[in-house]
Amino acid sequence: MPVLYISDDALLNRISAYVKNGGHVVMTFKSGFANENSAVRWVRAPGPLREAAGLSYQEFSNLDGPLALKDDPFHVGSDNQVRYWAEFLMPEHAKTIATYDHSFFGSGRQLRKTITVLALCFTKARIYRTRCRKQC
């Protein structure tokens, strides 16, 4: 699913139903943030996708430089980095696959773990939430 920043609830509800019925979706950054009139939704993002995604998010930001993923979860060594963009994802019932620390999304000297990739299972269904954006 491309960056679906603007979308009506009906489309997001169809995507959510597809996932709950066994479909697989790769959801990118900023999805579900604004309605069809480009107005930010009154509910926490990703709006109607929240239950199917198993997460919500509030804030997002550009990154000044790359951040290493903790514990090299994908076994790719120095390429194991988050670049360009970060979102403060809050898992609700999604499984966290990888994390990194970011000082802005923390509290004082305490750093919160910021999740970059999550997977959620509804029986056979999966929705993957990632913040990947590659420069071509």
C-alpha positions as CSV (number, residue, x, y, z in Angstrom):
1,M,0.0,0.0,0.0
2,P,1.6,3.3,-0.9
3,V,1.7,6.3,1.4
4,L,-2.1,6.5,2.0
5,Y,-2.0,9.9,3.8
6,I,-5.4,11.0,2.5
7,S,-8.2,8.5,2.3
8,D,-11.9,8.1,3.3
9,D,-12.9,5.8,6.0
10,A,-14.7,3.4,3.6
11,L,-11.4,2.5,1.8
12,L,-9.5,2.1,5.1
13,N,-12.3,-0.1,6.4
14,R,-12.1,-2.3,3.3
15,I,-8.4,-2.7,3.7
16,S,-8.9,-3.6,7.4
17,A,-11.6,-6.2,6.5
18,Y,-9.2,-7.6,3.8
19,V,-6.5,-8.1,6.5
20,K,-8.9,-9.6,9.0
21,N,-10.1,-12.1,6.4
22,G,-6.6,-13.4,5.7
23,G,-5.1,-10.8,3.4
24,H,-1.6,-9.4,3.6
25,V,-0.8,-5.7,3.5
26,V,2.4,-3.7,3.6
27,M,1.5,-0.4,5.1
28,T,3.9,2.5,4.7
29,F,4.5,5.7,6.7
30,K,1.8,8.3,7.3
31,S,-1.0,6.0,6.3
32,G,-4.5,6.8,7.5
33,F,-3.5,10.2,8.8
34,A,-6.1,12.5,7.0
35,N,-9.6,12.0,5.7
36,E,-10.8,12.5,2.1
37,N,-10.9,16.3,2.7
38,S,-7.2,16.3,3.8
39,A,-8.3,17.1,7.4
40,V,-6.4,15.3,10.2
41,R,-8.7,12.6,11.8
42,W,-10.0,13.2,15.3
43,V,-8.9,9.6,16.2
44,R,-5.3,8.5,16.7
45,A,-3.6,7.4,13.4
46,P,-3.9,5.3,11.4
47,G,-7.6,5.8,11.9
48,P,-9.7,2.9,10.8
49,L,-6.6,0.8,10.2
50,R,-5.6,0.9,13.9
51,E,-7.2,-2.3,15.0
52,A,-6.0,-4.3,11.9
53,A,-2.5,-2.8,12.2
54,G,-2.3,-3.4,16.0
55,L,-0.7,-0.1,16.5
56,S,-1.1,3.7,16.5
57,Y,1.2,6.6,16.0
58,Q,1.2,10.2,17.0
59,E,4.4,11.9,15.8
60,F,6.8,11.7,12.9
61,S,9.9,13.4,11.9
62,N,12.8,13.5,9.4
63,L,16.1,12.1,10.7
64,D,19.3,14.0,10.7
65,G,21.3,10.8,10.1
66,P,20.9,7.1,10.2
67,L,20.1,5.2,13.4
68,A,21.2,1.6,14.0
69,L,18.5,-1.0,14.7
70,K,19.1,-2.6,18.1
71,D,20.7,-6.1,18.1
72,D,21.0,-6.4,14.3
73,P,17.6,-8.2,13.9
74,F,18.0,-8.7,10.1
75,H,21.7,-9.9,10.3
76,V,22.9,-7.3,7.7
77,G,25.6,-5.7,9.8
78,S,26.3,-2.0,9.2
79,D,23.3,-1.8,6.7
80,N,21.0,-2.4,9.6
81,Q,19.8,1.2,9.9
82,V,16.8,3.4,9.9
83,R,17.2,6.4,7.5
84,Y,15.3,9.5,6.5
85,W,12.1,9.2,8.5
86,A,10.9,8.2,12.0
87,E,7.5,7.7,13.5
88,F,6.6,7.2,17.1
89,L,4.8,3.9,16.8
90,M,2.9,2.5,19.7
91,P,2.2,-1.2,19.5
92,E,-1.2,-2.3,20.9
93,H,-1.3,-6.0,19.9
94,A,1.3,-6.0,17.1
95,K,4.5,-8.0,17.4
96,T,7.6,-5.8,17.4
97,I,10.2,-7.0,15.0
98,A,12.9,-4.3,15.3
99,T,13.5,-1.2,17.4
100,Y,15.9,1.7,17.6
101,D,16.4,4.5,20.1
102,H,15.6,8.2,19.3
103,S,16.2,11.0,21.7
104,F,13.3,13.2,20.6
105,F,10.7,10.5,21.2
106,G,12.1,9.9,24.6
107,S,11.4,11.6,27.9
108,G,14.3,13.7,29.4
109,R,17.3,11.4,29.7
110,Q,15.2,8.3,29.3
111,L,15.0,7.0,25.7
112,R,12.0,5.2,24.6
113,K,12.3,2.4,22.1
114,T,10.8,3.5,18.8
115,I,9.5,0.7,16.7
116,T,10.3,0.7,13.0
117,V,8.8,-2.6,11.7
118,L,5.9,-4.6,13.1
119,A,3.9,-7.6,12.1
120,L,0.4,-8.6,13.3
121,C,-1.4,-11.8,12.9
122,F,-5.2,-12.3,12.6
123,T,-5.3,-16.1,12.2
124,K,-3.7,-16.4,8.7
125,A,-3.7,-12.7,8.0
126,R,-0.8,-10.3,8.3
127,I,-0.3,-6.6,8.1
128,Y,3.2,-5.3,8.1
129,R,3.9,-1.7,9.1
130,T,7.1,-0.3,8.0
131,R,8.7,3.1,7.6
132,C,11.0,2.2,4.7
133,R,11.6,4.7,2.0
134,K,14.5,4.2,-0.3
135,Q,16.0,6.9,-2.5
136,C,16.3,5.6,-6.1
